[in-house]
Amino acid sequence: NIQAAVAYAQYENIDNVIKKKQWLGNIYQNLLKDIPCRLSVDKTEYAKNHYWVFGLVINDDVKLNAKEAMQKLKEYGIETRPFFYPLHRQPVFKKMNILDKIKRPVSDNLYQKGFYIPMGLNLNEEKLEYISEKIHLLFR
């Protein structure tokens, strides 16, 4: 009952949460459009991003990897998260030898070069500008 009450309260506010997340995502899109990374996709022909998270994938020609970028941003007080660990690298599947025969360069690359930047509802434009400024420093 408690979990249902909390979920229902969150559901009542979902439109405001989505509006705020899209606002944050649009600001990031503008502030980060010139860095050597692929940014979260804003929309496709069938969907619009609600920006639960905002991901960056560092271009392959940049020597910096996600782990290094995340460590540097941590030094600036910016929390990040890695992309999800590839399924074929999960210990349980490695132990079972069921995913070893096929190479998965896309998921390996995403994990090595991709990470998420802050998208909390407590962020404002000033904080996004600070985060973006520090991300730009990574590529200078």
C-alpha positions as CSV (number, residue, x, y, z in Angstrom):
1,N,0.0,0.0,0.0
2,I,2.8,2.4,0.8
3,Q,4.6,1.8,-2.5
4,A,1.3,2.3,-4.4
5,A,0.7,5.6,-2.6
6,V,4.2,6.8,-3.4
7,A,3.8,5.7,-7.1
8,Y,0.4,7.3,-7.4
9,A,1.7,10.6,-6.0
10,Q,4.6,10.5,-8.5
11,Y,2.1,9.7,-11.3
12,E,0.1,12.8,-10.5
13,N,3.2,14.9,-11.1
14,I,4.4,13.1,-14.2
15,D,3.6,15.9,-16.7
16,N,5.6,18.4,-14.7
17,V,8.5,16.0,-14.4
18,I,8.5,15.3,-18.1
19,K,8.4,19.0,-19.0
20,K,11.3,19.7,-16.6
21,K,13.4,16.8,-18.0
22,Q,12.7,17.9,-21.6
23,W,13.7,21.5,-20.7
24,L,17.0,20.1,-19.2
25,G,17.6,18.0,-22.2
26,N,17.0,20.9,-24.6
27,I,19.5,23.1,-22.8
28,Y,22.1,20.3,-22.8
29,Q,21.5,19.9,-26.6
30,N,22.3,23.6,-27.1
31,L,25.2,23.8,-24.7
32,L,27.0,20.6,-25.9
33,K,26.3,20.7,-29.6
34,D,29.9,21.4,-30.5
35,I,31.8,18.8,-28.4
36,P,33.2,15.7,-30.1
37,C,30.5,13.4,-28.8
38,R,27.2,11.9,-29.9
39,L,24.5,13.3,-27.7
40,S,21.2,11.8,-26.7
41,V,18.7,11.9,-29.6
42,D,16.1,14.6,-29.1
43,K,13.5,12.9,-31.3
44,T,12.9,10.4,-34.0
45,E,10.1,10.1,-36.6
46,Y,8.1,8.1,-34.0
47,A,9.1,9.4,-30.5
48,K,10.3,12.4,-28.5
49,N,12.9,11.9,-25.8
50,H,11.7,12.6,-22.3
51,Y,15.3,12.6,-21.1
52,W,15.2,10.2,-18.2
53,V,18.9,10.3,-18.7
54,F,21.3,12.3,-20.9
55,G,24.0,10.3,-22.5
56,L,27.3,11.3,-24.2
57,V,29.3,8.9,-26.4
58,I,32.8,10.2,-27.0
59,N,33.8,10.1,-30.7
60,D,36.2,7.3,-31.6
61,D,38.9,9.7,-32.8
62,V,39.1,11.2,-29.3
63,K,41.7,9.3,-27.1
64,L,39.7,10.0,-23.9
65,N,37.4,7.2,-22.8
66,A,34.3,7.3,-20.6
67,K,36.1,6.2,-17.4
68,E,38.7,9.0,-17.8
69,A,36.0,11.6,-18.6
70,M,33.9,10.6,-15.6
71,Q,36.9,10.7,-13.3
72,K,37.8,14.2,-14.4
73,L,34.2,15.4,-14.0
74,K,34.2,13.9,-10.5
75,E,37.1,16.2,-9.7
76,Y,34.9,19.1,-10.7
77,G,32.2,17.9,-8.3
78,I,30.0,16.5,-11.2
79,E,28.5,13.1,-10.7
80,T,28.2,10.8,-13.7
81,R,27.2,7.2,-14.4
82,P,28.6,4.7,-16.8
83,F,26.4,3.2,-19.5
84,F,25.0,-0.2,-18.7
85,Y,27.6,-3.0,-18.6
86,P,27.3,-5.1,-21.8
87,L,25.4,-8.3,-21.5
88,H,28.0,-10.4,-23.1
89,R,30.5,-9.2,-20.5
90,Q,28.4,-10.0,-17.5
91,P,30.2,-12.6,-15.3
92,V,27.2,-15.1,-15.3
93,F,27.2,-15.3,-19.1
94,K,31.0,-15.4,-19.4
95,K,30.9,-18.4,-16.9
96,M,28.3,-20.1,-19.0
97,N,30.3,-19.5,-22.3
98,I,27.0,-18.8,-24.2
99,L,27.9,-15.4,-25.6
100,D,31.6,-15.8,-26.3
101,K,31.6,-16.7,-30.0
102,I,30.0,-13.5,-31.3
103,K,31.8,-10.2,-31.2
104,R,29.8,-7.2,-30.1
105,P,31.8,-4.1,-31.0
106,V,28.9,-1.7,-30.7
107,S,28.0,-2.5,-27.1
108,D,31.7,-2.6,-26.2
109,N,32.2,0.8,-27.8
110,L,29.2,2.3,-26.1
111,Y,30.4,1.0,-22.7
112,Q,34.0,2.3,-23.3
113,K,33.0,5.7,-24.7
114,G,29.6,6.4,-23.2
115,F,28.4,7.9,-19.9
116,Y,25.5,9.8,-18.4
117,I,25.6,13.3,-17.1
118,P,23.4,14.8,-14.4
119,M,19.7,15.1,-15.2
120,G,18.2,15.6,-11.7
121,L,15.1,17.7,-11.2
122,N,17.0,20.0,-8.9
123,L,19.2,21.3,-11.7
124,N,18.8,24.8,-13.0
125,E,20.3,26.6,-16.0
126,E,23.3,27.9,-14.0
127,K,24.2,24.3,-12.9
128,L,23.8,23.1,-16.5
129,E,26.1,25.8,-17.7
130,Y,28.7,24.8,-15.1
131,I,28.5,21.1,-16.1
132,S,28.7,22.0,-19.8
133,E,31.7,24.3,-19.2
134,K,33.6,21.4,-17.5
135,I,32.6,19.0,-20.2
136,H,34.1,21.4,-22.8
137,L,37.3,21.5,-20.8
138,L,37.7,17.7,-21.3
139,F,38.1,18.2,-25.0
140,R,40.5,21.1,-25.1
